[in-house]
Amino acid sequence: MRPPEIPTDDLYVRLELPADAAPEAVEIAWRTLLKRHHPDVAGESSLEAAKRINVAHDWLADPTLRARYDRARSRAVVKAPSVRAASTRTAPAKPVRRPGASRAPDSGHRHGHAHAHDEDERAPDVGLHSPVVLAFLDRVAALTPDEIDRLRLAEQPPVAFVASIRRFVSPERAMALDAMAALVSERLLSAVRWVPAVRDAATSYGQFLLLAGFLEDMLSEPFVDRVEERMTRGWLAAIGVPRYGPRTAEVRALVTRARTLTPGQGQRLVAAAAALGLTDRLWPHGTDPEEDEVLRVSAALAAQDAAEAADAGGSTARVQTAVAAYARVAALAPAFGPTEARRLLRPWRDL
């Protein structure tokens, strides 16, 4: 079977999205625009526009087709379409389907289709003055130094995602999203108000609170779960978590001792770390740091603080690197397991 002909106009413009829009944004744009232009809503004159919106979604929602389209798009300047205008150069017209309707087997949609939740199943809308939002803003104002340091190292949230879907939410919700960003900045300590990592993680979590009902209404669970994880991951990996995670006491003791290492102790640690391969082993074999943001941040912060402590104690750069590796292992002991963690930390404990 011949592959479908690549559309020659700009599918991103059809869906009113930037070219780097997330898959979830593609789904939201498609649902919103198709509701707006569906013949049942806008009349038969909108039939062609609805077909074109469907074609854009078919291409951009499928990773393989989207990659193929992006390659072609990068080689030539494509025409920007009007969703109201008919075109004779797009893929053959298909029947117009409602959002959530099933697809034909040959539609090329590989990852499954998003079905909106029933209205009585969706999460309730949350406003700026709701208890959950007010409690969150109070928590922003009460961030501890350890939480702020963890936020600095946490995975950055998808700031562009909210910007890309803003045009598809109600004017009231759009204003609330803007207000949330302003309120977060206002509540943050002045010393970190303009630190992007801290501000963005807090803003993203707050904006998710405002968007939760909308997202559940527009996306199926695989999509909305992924958005929730990305928008809240950094905040949840920092708030209420000890500085170095579950092994904070042990790591804190290691950091304290790193300031008093003798040159001989430092050299022994360097040699042992090299023999164990610690400086090259940043994470336990068979595990993925992306699966546990709490441990990943804990390990990164432990390594950073241990290296700084060794530097303050006059240790060489090689010793600082080795000490950071031991601190990382100490923070990751739950992932390594007790037996392996004891083996890797034995040189440190034998000092």
LINMO-V621630 format. One record per backbone hydrogen bond with DSSP energy under -1.0 kcal/mol. CO is the residue of the C=O (numbers start at 1). NH is the residue of the N-H. E is the energy in kcal/mol with one decimal. If there is no record, write none. Layout:
BEGIN
co=CO nh=NH e=E
co=CO nh=NH e=E
END
This chain:
BEGIN
co=8 nh=79 e=-1.4
co=10 nh=14 e=-1.7
co=11 nh=15 e=-1.6
co=12 nh=17 e=-2.8
co=13 nh=16 e=-1.1
co=18 nh=21 e=-1.6
co=22 nh=26 e=-1.8
co=23 nh=27 e=-1.9
co=24 nh=28 e=-2.2
co=25 nh=29 e=-2.8
co=26 nh=30 e=-2.5
co=27 nh=31 e=-2.5
co=28 nh=32 e=-2.5
co=29 nh=33 e=-2.8
co=30 nh=34 e=-2.6
co=31 nh=35 e=-2.0
co=32 nh=36 e=-1.7
co=33 nh=37 e=-2.3
co=34 nh=38 e=-1.5
co=38 nh=41 e=-2.2
co=38 nh=42 e=-3.1
co=39 nh=43 e=-1.6
co=43 nh=46 e=-1.9
co=44 nh=47 e=-1.9
co=46 nh=50 e=-2.4
co=47 nh=51 e=-2.1
co=48 nh=52 e=-2.3
co=49 nh=53 e=-2.1
co=50 nh=54 e=-2.1
co=51 nh=55 e=-2.3
co=52 nh=56 e=-2.3
co=53 nh=57 e=-2.1
co=54 nh=58 e=-2.6
co=55 nh=59 e=-1.9
co=56 nh=60 e=-2.6
co=57 nh=61 e=-2.4
co=62 nh=66 e=-3.1
co=63 nh=67 e=-2.1
co=64 nh=68 e=-2.0
co=65 nh=69 e=-2.8
co=66 nh=70 e=-3.0
co=67 nh=71 e=-2.0
co=68 nh=72 e=-1.8
co=69 nh=73 e=-2.9
co=70 nh=74 e=-2.2
co=79 nh=10 e=-3.7
co=82 nh=85 e=-1.4
co=98 nh=101 e=-2.4
co=104 nh=107 e=-1.9
co=118 nh=121 e=-1.8
co=118 nh=122 e=-1.0
co=127 nh=130 e=-1.6
co=130 nh=134 e=-2.5
co=131 nh=135 e=-2.6
co=132 nh=136 e=-1.8
co=133 nh=137 e=-2.6
co=134 nh=138 e=-2.0
co=135 nh=139 e=-1.8
co=136 nh=140 e=-2.0
co=137 nh=141 e=-1.7
co=140 nh=143 e=-1.2
co=144 nh=148 e=-2.4
co=145 nh=149 e=-2.3
co=146 nh=150 e=-2.1
co=147 nh=151 e=-2.4
co=148 nh=152 e=-1.9
co=157 nh=159 e=-2.0
co=158 nh=161 e=-1.0
co=159 nh=163 e=-1.4
co=160 nh=164 e=-2.3
co=161 nh=165 e=-1.5
co=162 nh=166 e=-1.0
co=165 nh=168 e=-2.1
co=166 nh=169 e=-1.2
co=170 nh=174 e=-2.6
co=171 nh=175 e=-2.2
co=172 nh=176 e=-1.8
co=173 nh=177 e=-2.4
co=174 nh=178 e=-1.9
co=175 nh=179 e=-2.5
co=176 nh=180 e=-2.6
co=177 nh=181 e=-1.8
co=178 nh=182 e=-1.9
co=179 nh=183 e=-2.9
co=180 nh=184 e=-2.6
co=181 nh=185 e=-1.9
co=182 nh=186 e=-2.1
co=183 nh=187 e=-2.1
co=184 nh=188 e=-1.9
co=189 nh=192 e=-1.6
co=192 nh=195 e=-1.8
co=195 nh=199 e=-2.6
co=196 nh=200 e=-3.1
co=197 nh=201 e=-1.6
co=198 nh=202 e=-2.1
co=199 nh=203 e=-2.7
co=200 nh=204 e=-2.7
co=201 nh=205 e=-1.8
co=202 nh=206 e=-2.4
co=203 nh=207 e=-2.8
co=204 nh=208 e=-2.0
co=205 nh=209 e=-1.7
co=206 nh=210 e=-1.3
co=207 nh=211 e=-1.7
co=208 nh=212 e=-1.6
co=211 nh=215 e=-3.1
co=212 nh=216 e=-2.3
co=213 nh=217 e=-1.6
co=214 nh=218 e=-1.5
co=215 nh=219 e=-2.4
co=216 nh=117 e=-1.2
co=220 nh=224 e=-2.9
co=221 nh=225 e=-2.9
co=222 nh=226 e=-1.2
co=223 nh=227 e=-2.2
co=224 nh=228 e=-2.6
co=225 nh=229 e=-2.4
co=226 nh=230 e=-2.2
co=227 nh=231 e=-2.7
co=228 nh=232 e=-2.0
co=229 nh=233 e=-1.4
co=232 nh=236 e=-2.6
co=233 nh=237 e=-1.6
co=235 nh=238 e=-1.4
co=235 nh=239 e=-2.5
co=238 nh=241 e=-1.3
co=242 nh=245 e=-1.9
co=245 nh=248 e=-1.4
co=247 nh=251 e=-2.3
co=248 nh=252 e=-2.9
co=249 nh=253 e=-1.8
co=250 nh=254 e=-2.0
co=251 nh=255 e=-2.7
co=252 nh=256 e=-2.3
co=253 nh=257 e=-2.2
co=254 nh=258 e=-1.9
co=257 nh=260 e=-2.0
co=262 nh=266 e=-2.5
co=263 nh=267 e=-2.1
co=264 nh=268 e=-2.0
co=265 nh=269 e=-2.2
co=266 nh=270 e=-2.1
co=267 nh=271 e=-2.4
co=268 nh=272 e=-2.4
co=269 nh=273 e=-2.6
co=270 nh=274 e=-2.1
co=271 nh=275 e=-2.1
co=272 nh=276 e=-2.1
co=273 nh=278 e=-2.3
co=280 nh=282 e=-1.0
co=284 nh=287 e=-1.6
co=288 nh=291 e=-2.0
co=289 nh=292 e=-1.1
co=292 nh=296 e=-2.2
co=293 nh=297 e=-2.6
co=294 nh=298 e=-2.2
co=295 nh=299 e=-2.8
co=296 nh=300 e=-2.3
co=297 nh=301 e=-2.7
co=298 nh=302 e=-2.4
co=299 nh=303 e=-2.5
co=300 nh=304 e=-2.2
co=301 nh=305 e=-2.7
co=302 nh=306 e=-2.5
co=303 nh=307 e=-2.2
co=304 nh=308 e=-2.0
co=305 nh=309 e=-2.3
co=306 nh=310 e=-2.5
co=307 nh=311 e=-2.2
co=308 nh=312 e=-2.3
co=309 nh=313 e=-1.5
co=310 nh=315 e=-2.5
co=311 nh=314 e=-1.6
co=316 nh=320 e=-2.3
co=317 nh=321 e=-2.1
co=318 nh=322 e=-2.0
co=319 nh=323 e=-2.9
co=320 nh=324 e=-2.3
co=321 nh=325 e=-1.7
co=322 nh=326 e=-2.1
co=323 nh=327 e=-2.4
co=324 nh=328 e=-2.2
co=325 nh=329 e=-2.2
co=326 nh=330 e=-2.4
co=327 nh=331 e=-2.2
co=328 nh=332 e=-1.9
co=332 nh=335 e=-1.3
co=332 nh=336 e=-2.3
co=333 nh=337 e=-2.5
co=337 nh=341 e=-2.6
co=338 nh=342 e=-2.2
co=339 nh=343 e=-1.9
co=340 nh=344 e=-2.4
co=341 nh=345 e=-2.0
co=345 nh=349 e=-2.3
co=346 nh=350 e=-2.0
co=348 nh=351 e=-1.3
END
